[in-house]
Amino acid sequence: MKRTLFTLGLGASLMYFFDPQEGALRRELLRDKFENMLPKTNEALHEKADEISAKAHSLTEKADEAAAEAITT
């Protein structure tokens, strides 16, 4: 059942984007949307990576402090 629905959806999508009259315009609009989305996605990924890096650094410092305290005690 899932495969049939997937196949129908894929066929409808292909018909929509390769329509002889409007398909080229639809493909161009879709390409423009993706091109506009890429810089935002890239920026969001870099921000998240920086946030994760800062958290990892903080956890490493806490672990070092705990280890040093355990050694001296």
Distance bins in CASP14 RR format, pairs under 12 A and 6 or more apart:
PFRMAT RR
TARGET T0000
AUTHOR 0000-0000-0000
RMODE 2
METHOD distances of the structure
MODEL  1
1 7 0 0 0 0 0 1 0 0 0 0 0
1 8 0 0 0 0 0 1 0 0 0 0 0
2 8 0 0 0 0 0 1 0 0 0 0 0
2 9 0 0 0 0 0 1 0 0 0 0 0
3 9 0 0 0 0 0 1 0 0 0 0 0
3 10 0 0 0 0 0 1 0 0 0 0 0
4 10 0 0 0 0 0 1 0 0 0 0 0
4 11 0 0 0 0 0 1 0 0 0 0 0
5 11 0 0 0 0 0 1 0 0 0 0 0
5 12 0 0 0 0 0 1 0 0 0 0 0
6 12 0 0 0 0 0 1 0 0 0 0 0
6 13 0 0 0 0 0 1 0 0 0 0 0
7 13 0 0 0 0 0 1 0 0 0 0 0
7 14 0 0 0 0 0 1 0 0 0 0 0
8 14 0 0 0 0 0 1 0 0 0 0 0
8 15 0 0 0 0 0 1 0 0 0 0 0
9 15 0 0 0 0 1 0 0 0 0 0 0
9 16 0 0 0 0 1 0 0 0 0 0 0
9 17 0 0 0 0 0 1 0 0 0 0 0
10 16 0 0 0 0 0 1 0 0 0 0 0
10 17 0 0 0 0 0 1 0 0 0 0 0
10 18 0 0 0 0 0 1 0 0 0 0 0
11 17 0 0 0 0 1 0 0 0 0 0 0
11 18 0 0 0 0 1 0 0 0 0 0 0
12 18 0 0 0 0 0 1 0 0 0 0 0
12 19 0 0 0 0 0 1 0 0 0 0 0
13 19 0 0 0 0 0 1 0 0 0 0 0
13 23 0 0 0 0 0 1 0 0 0 0 0
13 26 0 0 0 0 0 1 0 0 0 0 0
13 27 0 0 0 0 0 1 0 0 0 0 0
13 30 0 0 0 0 0 1 0 0 0 0 0
14 23 0 0 0 0 0 1 0 0 0 0 0
14 26 0 0 0 0 0 1 0 0 0 0 0
14 27 0 0 0 0 0 1 0 0 0 0 0
15 21 0 0 0 0 0 1 0 0 0 0 0
15 22 0 0 0 0 0 1 0 0 0 0 0
15 23 0 0 0 0 1 0 0 0 0 0 0
15 26 0 0 0 0 0 1 0 0 0 0 0
16 22 0 0 0 0 1 0 0 0 0 0 0
16 23 1 0 0 1 0 0 0 0 0 0 0
16 25 0 0 0 0 0 1 0 0 0 0 0
16 26 1 0 0 1 0 0 0 0 0 0 0
16 27 0 0 0 0 1 0 0 0 0 0 0
16 29 0 0 0 0 0 1 0 0 0 0 0
16 30 0 0 0 0 0 1 0 0 0 0 0
17 23 1 0 1 0 0 0 0 0 0 0 0
17 24 0 0 0 0 1 0 0 0 0 0 0
17 25 0 0 0 0 0 1 0 0 0 0 0
17 26 1 0 1 0 0 0 0 0 0 0 0
17 27 1 0 1 0 0 0 0 0 0 0 0
17 28 0 0 0 0 0 1 0 0 0 0 0
17 29 0 0 0 0 0 1 0 0 0 0 0
17 30 1 0 0 1 0 0 0 0 0 0 0
17 31 0 0 0 0 0 1 0 0 0 0 0
18 24 0 0 0 0 1 0 0 0 0 0 0
18 25 0 0 0 0 0 1 0 0 0 0 0
18 26 0 0 0 0 1 0 0 0 0 0 0
18 27 0 0 0 0 1 0 0 0 0 0 0
19 25 0 0 0 0 1 0 0 0 0 0 0
19 26 1 0 0 1 0 0 0 0 0 0 0
19 27 0 0 0 0 1 0 0 0 0 0 0
20 26 0 0 0 0 0 1 0 0 0 0 0
22 28 0 0 0 0 0 1 0 0 0 0 0
22 29 0 0 0 0 1 0 0 0 0 0 0
23 29 0 0 0 0 1 0 0 0 0 0 0
23 30 0 0 0 0 1 0 0 0 0 0 0
23 31 0 0 0 0 0 1 0 0 0 0 0
24 30 0 0 0 0 0 1 0 0 0 0 0
24 31 0 0 0 0 0 1 0 0 0 0 0
25 31 0 0 0 0 0 1 0 0 0 0 0
25 32 0 0 0 0 0 1 0 0 0 0 0
26 32 0 0 0 0 0 1 0 0 0 0 0
26 33 0 0 0 0 0 1 0 0 0 0 0
27 33 0 0 0 0 0 1 0 0 0 0 0
27 34 0 0 0 0 0 1 0 0 0 0 0
28 34 0 0 0 0 0 1 0 0 0 0 0
28 35 0 0 0 0 0 1 0 0 0 0 0
29 35 0 0 0 0 0 1 0 0 0 0 0
29 36 0 0 0 0 0 1 0 0 0 0 0
30 36 0 0 0 0 0 1 0 0 0 0 0
30 37 0 0 0 0 0 1 0 0 0 0 0
31 37 0 0 0 0 0 1 0 0 0 0 0
31 38 0 0 0 0 0 1 0 0 0 0 0
32 38 0 0 0 0 0 1 0 0 0 0 0
33 40 0 0 0 0 0 1 0 0 0 0 0
33 41 0 0 0 0 0 1 0 0 0 0 0
34 40 0 0 0 0 0 1 0 0 0 0 0
34 41 0 0 0 0 1 0 0 0 0 0 0
35 41 0 0 0 0 0 1 0 0 0 0 0
35 42 0 0 0 0 0 1 0 0 0 0 0
36 42 0 0 0 0 0 1 0 0 0 0 0
37 43 0 0 0 0 0 1 0 0 0 0 0
37 44 0 0 0 0 0 1 0 0 0 0 0
38 44 0 0 0 0 0 1 0 0 0 0 0
38 45 0 0 0 0 0 1 0 0 0 0 0
39 45 0 0 0 0 0 1 0 0 0 0 0
39 46 0 0 0 0 0 1 0 0 0 0 0
40 46 0 0 0 0 0 1 0 0 0 0 0
40 47 0 0 0 0 0 1 0 0 0 0 0
41 47 0 0 0 0 0 1 0 0 0 0 0
41 48 0 0 0 0 0 1 0 0 0 0 0
42 48 0 0 0 0 0 1 0 0 0 0 0
42 49 0 0 0 0 0 1 0 0 0 0 0
43 49 0 0 0 0 0 1 0 0 0 0 0
43 50 0 0 0 0 0 1 0 0 0 0 0
44 50 0 0 0 0 0 1 0 0 0 0 0
44 51 0 0 0 0 0 1 0 0 0 0 0
45 51 0 0 0 0 0 1 0 0 0 0 0
45 52 0 0 0 0 0 1 0 0 0 0 0
46 52 0 0 0 0 0 1 0 0 0 0 0
46 53 0 0 0 0 0 1 0 0 0 0 0
47 53 0 0 0 0 0 1 0 0 0 0 0
47 54 0 0 0 0 0 1 0 0 0 0 0
48 54 0 0 0 0 0 1 0 0 0 0 0
48 55 0 0 0 0 0 1 0 0 0 0 0
49 55 0 0 0 0 0 1 0 0 0 0 0
49 56 0 0 0 0 0 1 0 0 0 0 0
50 56 0 0 0 0 0 1 0 0 0 0 0
50 57 0 0 0 0 0 1 0 0 0 0 0
51 57 0 0 0 0 0 1 0 0 0 0 0
51 58 0 0 0 0 0 1 0 0 0 0 0
52 58 0 0 0 0 0 1 0 0 0 0 0
52 59 0 0 0 0 0 1 0 0 0 0 0
53 59 0 0 0 0 0 1 0 0 0 0 0
53 60 0 0 0 0 0 1 0 0 0 0 0
54 60 0 0 0 0 0 1 0 0 0 0 0
54 61 0 0 0 0 0 1 0 0 0 0 0
55 61 0 0 0 0 0 1 0 0 0 0 0
55 62 0 0 0 0 0 1 0 0 0 0 0
56 62 0 0 0 0 0 1 0 0 0 0 0
56 63 0 0 0 0 0 1 0 0 0 0 0
57 63 0 0 0 0 0 1 0 0 0 0 0
57 64 0 0 0 0 0 1 0 0 0 0 0
58 64 0 0 0 0 0 1 0 0 0 0 0
58 65 0 0 0 0 0 1 0 0 0 0 0
59 65 0 0 0 0 0 1 0 0 0 0 0
59 66 0 0 0 0 0 1 0 0 0 0 0
60 66 0 0 0 0 0 1 0 0 0 0 0
60 67 0 0 0 0 0 1 0 0 0 0 0
61 67 0 0 0 0 0 1 0 0 0 0 0
61 68 0 0 0 0 0 1 0 0 0 0 0
62 68 0 0 0 0 0 1 0 0 0 0 0
62 69 0 0 0 0 0 1 0 0 0 0 0
63 69 0 0 0 0 0 1 0 0 0 0 0
63 70 0 0 0 0 0 1 0 0 0 0 0
64 70 0 0 0 0 0 1 0 0 0 0 0
64 71 0 0 0 0 0 1 0 0 0 0 0
65 71 0 0 0 0 0 1 0 0 0 0 0
65 72 0 0 0 0 0 1 0 0 0 0 0
66 72 0 0 0 0 0 1 0 0 0 0 0
66 73 0 0 0 0 0 1 0 0 0 0 0
67 73 0 0 0 0 0 1 0 0 0 0 0
END
